[in-house]
Amino acid sequence: MKKLLSVFATLLVCLSISTPAFARGTAEEAVALTERAIEHIKAVGEEQAFKDFNVQDGDFVKGDLYVFAFDYEGVCLSHGAKTSLIGKNLVKLKDPNGTAFIQAFIDLVKKDGKGWVDYMWSNPVTKKLGNKSSYVQNVRNNLFAGVGIYKD
């Protein structure tokens, strides 16, 4: 019995070392979640959709993927990982490398309607700063939504 428990304990340790604590989101999942979020905005309206995006264990937060929404002035309207940012103008926010990524989001959606922006941001699951790439897409004039993936 002791030998069986020892084998079982060793197996658990090996699994905990080799298996990540969460599933890292993919680029395809980020695009799909963004598109689903935009459809949700159109279906239920902005006010309800933004509330839904902010629910930590809801339909719009999956592991390290979460929906965010901003207006073209840089005001955060919804943030699935950090609701304390809602209502704040973050247009001048820069990552440690000096990338003004909210402004980059705005510039991209105004020019191309959708696309990817690379920057550094804190992962809500690991709580570590890492490389991130966010897919952002225009919803309507003066509103866009997005979802990012962590690369580290």
ChimeraX commands (.cxc) that place a marker at each C-alpha (Angstrom):
marker #1 position 0.00,0.00,0.00 radius 0.5
marker #1 position 2.83,2.41,0.86 radius 0.5
marker #1 position 4.47,1.70,-2.49 radius 0.5
marker #1 position 1.20,2.41,-4.32 radius 0.5
marker #1 position 0.77,5.70,-2.45 radius 0.5
marker #1 position 4.37,6.64,-3.24 radius 0.5
marker #1 position 3.84,5.95,-6.96 radius 0.5
marker #1 position 0.59,7.93,-6.91 radius 0.5
marker #1 position 2.25,10.88,-5.14 radius 0.5
marker #1 position 5.13,10.85,-7.65 radius 0.5
marker #1 position 2.64,10.81,-10.53 radius 0.5
marker #1 position 0.77,13.81,-9.09 radius 0.5
marker #1 position 4.01,15.77,-8.71 radius 0.5
marker #1 position 5.01,14.99,-12.31 radius 0.5
marker #1 position 1.62,16.03,-13.62 radius 0.5
marker #1 position 1.67,19.30,-11.69 radius 0.5
marker #1 position 5.09,20.16,-13.07 radius 0.5
marker #1 position 4.37,19.28,-16.70 radius 0.5
marker #1 position 0.81,20.55,-16.97 radius 0.5
marker #1 position 0.11,24.30,-16.99 radius 0.5
marker #1 position -2.36,25.56,-14.40 radius 0.5
marker #1 position -4.51,27.01,-17.17 radius 0.5
marker #1 position -5.01,26.70,-20.88 radius 0.5
marker #1 position -3.32,29.53,-22.74 radius 0.5
marker #1 position -5.62,31.16,-25.27 radius 0.5
marker #1 position -4.80,31.03,-28.97 radius 0.5
marker #1 position -4.99,33.70,-31.66 radius 0.5
marker #1 position -7.94,31.89,-33.24 radius 0.5
marker #1 position -9.78,31.84,-29.92 radius 0.5
marker #1 position -9.11,35.55,-29.40 radius 0.5
marker #1 position -10.55,36.44,-32.80 radius 0.5
marker #1 position -13.58,34.19,-32.25 radius 0.5
marker #1 position -14.23,35.63,-28.77 radius 0.5
marker #1 position -13.95,39.18,-30.11 radius 0.5
marker #1 position -16.42,38.43,-32.90 radius 0.5
marker #1 position -18.79,36.76,-30.43 radius 0.5
marker #1 position -18.53,39.80,-28.15 radius 0.5
marker #1 position -19.39,42.15,-31.02 radius 0.5
marker #1 position -22.42,40.03,-31.91 radius 0.5
marker #1 position -23.44,40.14,-28.24 radius 0.5
marker #1 position -23.21,43.95,-28.25 radius 0.5
marker #1 position -25.47,44.06,-31.29 radius 0.5
marker #1 position -27.93,41.59,-29.75 radius 0.5
marker #1 position -28.32,42.98,-26.22 radius 0.5
marker #1 position -26.94,46.52,-26.44 radius 0.5
marker #1 position -23.76,48.03,-25.09 radius 0.5
marker #1 position -24.80,48.49,-21.46 radius 0.5
marker #1 position -25.80,44.85,-20.93 radius 0.5
marker #1 position -22.96,43.49,-23.04 radius 0.5
marker #1 position -20.34,45.42,-21.07 radius 0.5
marker #1 position -21.78,44.06,-17.82 radius 0.5
marker #1 position -21.62,40.55,-19.26 radius 0.5
marker #1 position -18.00,41.00,-20.39 radius 0.5
marker #1 position -16.98,41.92,-16.83 radius 0.5
marker #1 position -18.26,38.72,-15.16 radius 0.5
marker #1 position -15.13,36.84,-14.09 radius 0.5
marker #1 position -16.62,33.36,-14.52 radius 0.5
marker #1 position -18.98,34.36,-17.33 radius 0.5
marker #1 position -19.19,33.55,-21.01 radius 0.5
marker #1 position -16.63,36.17,-22.06 radius 0.5
marker #1 position -13.71,35.22,-19.80 radius 0.5
marker #1 position -11.90,31.97,-20.62 radius 0.5
marker #1 position -8.61,31.27,-18.85 radius 0.5
marker #1 position -6.31,34.13,-19.81 radius 0.5
marker #1 position -8.69,35.39,-22.53 radius 0.5
marker #1 position -11.10,38.21,-21.73 radius 0.5
marker #1 position -12.99,40.89,-23.63 radius 0.5
marker #1 position -12.24,44.59,-23.34 radius 0.5
marker #1 position -13.94,47.56,-25.00 radius 0.5
marker #1 position -12.87,51.18,-25.46 radius 0.5
marker #1 position -14.13,54.29,-27.17 radius 0.5
marker #1 position -11.95,56.21,-29.63 radius 0.5
marker #1 position -10.92,58.70,-26.95 radius 0.5
marker #1 position -9.31,55.85,-24.99 radius 0.5
marker #1 position -11.93,55.49,-22.25 radius 0.5
marker #1 position -12.22,51.91,-21.01 radius 0.5
marker #1 position -15.85,50.82,-21.25 radius 0.5
marker #1 position -15.41,47.19,-20.24 radius 0.5
marker #1 position -12.52,45.02,-19.02 radius 0.5
marker #1 position -13.00,41.35,-18.21 radius 0.5
marker #1 position -9.83,41.09,-16.13 radius 0.5
marker #1 position -9.52,44.43,-14.36 radius 0.5
marker #1 position -12.81,46.22,-13.78 radius 0.5
marker #1 position -10.99,49.00,-11.91 radius 0.5
marker #1 position -9.96,50.35,-15.33 radius 0.5
marker #1 position -13.55,50.95,-16.44 radius 0.5
marker #1 position -14.36,54.62,-16.93 radius 0.5
marker #1 position -10.71,55.68,-17.05 radius 0.5
marker #1 position -9.12,57.34,-20.04 radius 0.5
marker #1 position -6.09,55.18,-20.81 radius 0.5
marker #1 position -5.11,56.64,-24.18 radius 0.5
marker #1 position -1.70,57.72,-22.85 radius 0.5
marker #1 position -1.01,54.43,-21.06 radius 0.5
marker #1 position 2.33,52.94,-22.10 radius 0.5
marker #1 position 3.82,49.53,-21.49 radius 0.5
marker #1 position 7.36,49.18,-20.04 radius 0.5
marker #1 position 8.79,49.41,-23.57 radius 0.5
marker #1 position 7.08,52.75,-24.20 radius 0.5
marker #1 position 4.32,51.40,-26.47 radius 0.5
marker #1 position 1.16,53.51,-26.18 radius 0.5
marker #1 position -0.96,50.47,-26.95 radius 0.5
marker #1 position -4.43,51.95,-26.38 radius 0.5
marker #1 position -3.59,54.66,-28.91 radius 0.5
marker #1 position -2.26,51.92,-31.20 radius 0.5
marker #1 position -5.61,50.09,-30.88 radius 0.5
marker #1 position -7.47,53.27,-31.81 radius 0.5
marker #1 position -5.20,54.05,-34.76 radius 0.5
marker #1 position -5.53,50.49,-36.08 radius 0.5
marker #1 position -9.32,50.23,-35.89 radius 0.5
marker #1 position -9.74,53.69,-37.42 radius 0.5
marker #1 position -7.46,52.78,-40.33 radius 0.5
marker #1 position -8.10,49.08,-40.96 radius 0.5
marker #1 position -11.18,48.19,-38.90 radius 0.5
marker #1 position -9.41,45.29,-37.20 radius 0.5
marker #1 position -6.02,43.75,-36.53 radius 0.5
marker #1 position -3.33,42.88,-33.99 radius 0.5
marker #1 position -1.24,45.09,-31.66 radius 0.5
marker #1 position 1.79,43.81,-29.69 radius 0.5
marker #1 position 2.70,45.16,-26.22 radius 0.5
marker #1 position 3.42,44.07,-22.65 radius 0.5
marker #1 position 0.69,43.56,-20.04 radius 0.5
marker #1 position 0.11,41.70,-16.79 radius 0.5
marker #1 position -1.42,38.25,-17.23 radius 0.5
marker #1 position -4.51,37.98,-14.96 radius 0.5
marker #1 position -3.90,34.27,-14.37 radius 0.5
marker #1 position -0.15,34.21,-13.69 radius 0.5
marker #1 position 0.03,37.81,-12.38 radius 0.5
marker #1 position 3.28,38.23,-14.35 radius 0.5
marker #1 position 4.13,40.89,-16.91 radius 0.5
marker #1 position 4.56,39.37,-20.34 radius 0.5
marker #1 position 4.36,39.85,-24.07 radius 0.5
marker #1 position 0.82,40.19,-25.29 radius 0.5
marker #1 position -0.83,40.57,-28.67 radius 0.5
marker #1 position -4.39,41.84,-28.81 radius 0.5
marker #1 position -6.86,41.48,-31.62 radius 0.5
marker #1 position -9.09,44.56,-31.82 radius 0.5
marker #1 position -12.07,45.16,-34.05 radius 0.5
marker #1 position -14.28,48.15,-34.72 radius 0.5
marker #1 position -17.85,47.77,-33.48 radius 0.5
marker #1 position -19.23,51.09,-34.66 radius 0.5
marker #1 position -18.00,54.64,-34.96 radius 0.5
marker #1 position -16.17,55.47,-31.70 radius 0.5
marker #1 position -16.30,51.91,-30.22 radius 0.5
marker #1 position -14.07,48.87,-30.53 radius 0.5
marker #1 position -13.67,45.58,-28.69 radius 0.5
marker #1 position -10.81,43.15,-28.40 radius 0.5
marker #1 position -9.25,40.10,-26.82 radius 0.5
marker #1 position -5.55,39.48,-26.30 radius 0.5
marker #1 position -3.29,36.46,-26.10 radius 0.5
marker #1 position -0.26,36.09,-23.88 radius 0.5
marker #1 position 2.89,34.90,-25.59 radius 0.5
marker #1 position 5.00,34.16,-22.49 radius 0.5
marker link #1:1,2 radius 0.2
marker link #1:2,3 radius 0.2
marker link #1:3,4 radius 0.2
marker link #1:4,5 radius 0.2
marker link #1:5,6 radius 0.2
marker link #1:6,7 radius 0.2
marker link #1:7,8 radius 0.2
marker link #1:8,9 radius 0.2
marker link #1:9,10 radius 0.2
marker link #1:10,11 radius 0.2
marker link #1:11,12 radius 0.2
marker link #1:12,13 radius 0.2
marker link #1:13,14 radius 0.2
marker link #1:14,15 radius 0.2
marker link #1:15,16 radius 0.2
marker link #1:16,17 radius 0.2
marker link #1:17,18 radius 0.2
marker link #1:18,19 radius 0.2
marker link #1:19,20 radius 0.2
marker link #1:20,21 radius 0.2
marker link #1:21,22 radius 0.2
marker link #1:22,23 radius 0.2
marker link #1:23,24 radius 0.2
marker link #1:24,25 radius 0.2
marker link #1:25,26 radius 0.2
marker link #1:26,27 radius 0.2
marker link #1:27,28 radius 0.2
marker link #1:28,29 radius 0.2
marker link #1:29,30 radius 0.2
marker link #1:30,31 radius 0.2
marker link #1:31,32 radius 0.2
marker link #1:32,33 radius 0.2
marker link #1:33,34 radius 0.2
marker link #1:34,35 radius 0.2
marker link #1:35,36 radius 0.2
marker link #1:36,37 radius 0.2
marker link #1:37,38 radius 0.2
marker link #1:38,39 radius 0.2
marker link #1:39,40 radius 0.2
marker link #1:40,41 radius 0.2
marker link #1:41,42 radius 0.2
marker link #1:42,43 radius 0.2
marker link #1:43,44 radius 0.2
marker link #1:44,45 radius 0.2
marker link #1:45,46 radius 0.2
marker link #1:46,47 radius 0.2
marker link #1:47,48 radius 0.2
marker link #1:48,49 radius 0.2
marker link #1:49,50 radius 0.2
marker link #1:50,51 radius 0.2
marker link #1:51,52 radius 0.2
marker link #1:52,53 radius 0.2
marker link #1:53,54 radius 0.2
marker link #1:54,55 radius 0.2
marker link #1:55,56 radius 0.2
marker link #1:56,57 radius 0.2
marker link #1:57,58 radius 0.2
marker link #1:58,59 radius 0.2
marker link #1:59,60 radius 0.2
marker link #1:60,61 radius 0.2
marker link #1:61,62 radius 0.2
marker link #1:62,63 radius 0.2
marker link #1:63,64 radius 0.2
marker link #1:64,65 radius 0.2
marker link #1:65,66 radius 0.2
marker link #1:66,67 radius 0.2
marker link #1:67,68 radius 0.2
marker link #1:68,69 radius 0.2
marker link #1:69,70 radius 0.2
marker link #1:70,71 radius 0.2
marker link #1:71,72 radius 0.2
marker link #1:72,73 radius 0.2
marker link #1:73,74 radius 0.2
marker link #1:74,75 radius 0.2
marker link #1:75,76 radius 0.2
marker link #1:76,77 radius 0.2
marker link #1:77,78 radius 0.2
marker link #1:78,79 radius 0.2
marker link #1:79,80 radius 0.2
marker link #1:80,81 radius 0.2
marker link #1:81,82 radius 0.2
marker link #1:82,83 radius 0.2
marker link #1:83,84 radius 0.2
marker link #1:84,85 radius 0.2
marker link #1:85,86 radius 0.2
marker link #1:86,87 radius 0.2
marker link #1:87,88 radius 0.2
marker link #1:88,89 radius 0.2
marker link #1:89,90 radius 0.2
marker link #1:90,91 radius 0.2
marker link #1:91,92 radius 0.2
marker link #1:92,93 radius 0.2
marker link #1:93,94 radius 0.2
marker link #1:94,95 radius 0.2
marker link #1:95,96 radius 0.2
marker link #1:96,97 radius 0.2
marker link #1:97,98 radius 0.2
marker link #1:98,99 radius 0.2
marker link #1:99,100 radius 0.2
marker link #1:100,101 radius 0.2
marker link #1:101,102 radius 0.2
marker link #1:102,103 radius 0.2
marker link #1:103,104 radius 0.2
marker link #1:104,105 radius 0.2
marker link #1:105,106 radius 0.2
marker link #1:106,107 radius 0.2
marker link #1:107,108 radius 0.2
marker link #1:108,109 radius 0.2
marker link #1:109,110 radius 0.2
marker link #1:110,111 radius 0.2
marker link #1:111,112 radius 0.2
marker link #1:112,113 radius 0.2
marker link #1:113,114 radius 0.2
marker link #1:114,115 radius 0.2
marker link #1:115,116 radius 0.2
marker link #1:116,117 radius 0.2
marker link #1:117,118 radius 0.2
marker link #1:118,119 radius 0.2
marker link #1:119,120 radius 0.2
marker link #1:120,121 radius 0.2
marker link #1:121,122 radius 0.2
marker link #1:122,123 radius 0.2
marker link #1:123,124 radius 0.2
marker link #1:124,125 radius 0.2
marker link #1:125,126 radius 0.2
marker link #1:126,127 radius 0.2
marker link #1:127,128 radius 0.2
marker link #1:128,129 radius 0.2
marker link #1:129,130 radius 0.2
marker link #1:130,131 radius 0.2
marker link #1:131,132 radius 0.2
marker link #1:132,133 radius 0.2
marker link #1:133,134 radius 0.2
marker link #1:134,135 radius 0.2
marker link #1:135,136 radius 0.2
marker link #1:136,137 radius 0.2
marker link #1:137,138 radius 0.2
marker link #1:138,139 radius 0.2
marker link #1:139,140 radius 0.2
marker link #1:140,141 radius 0.2
marker link #1:141,142 radius 0.2
marker link #1:142,143 radius 0.2
marker link #1:143,144 radius 0.2
marker link #1:144,145 radius 0.2
marker link #1:145,146 radius 0.2
marker link #1:146,147 radius 0.2
marker link #1:147,148 radius 0.2
marker link #1:148,149 radius 0.2
marker link #1:149,150 radius 0.2
marker link #1:150,151 radius 0.2
marker link #1:151,152 radius 0.2
view
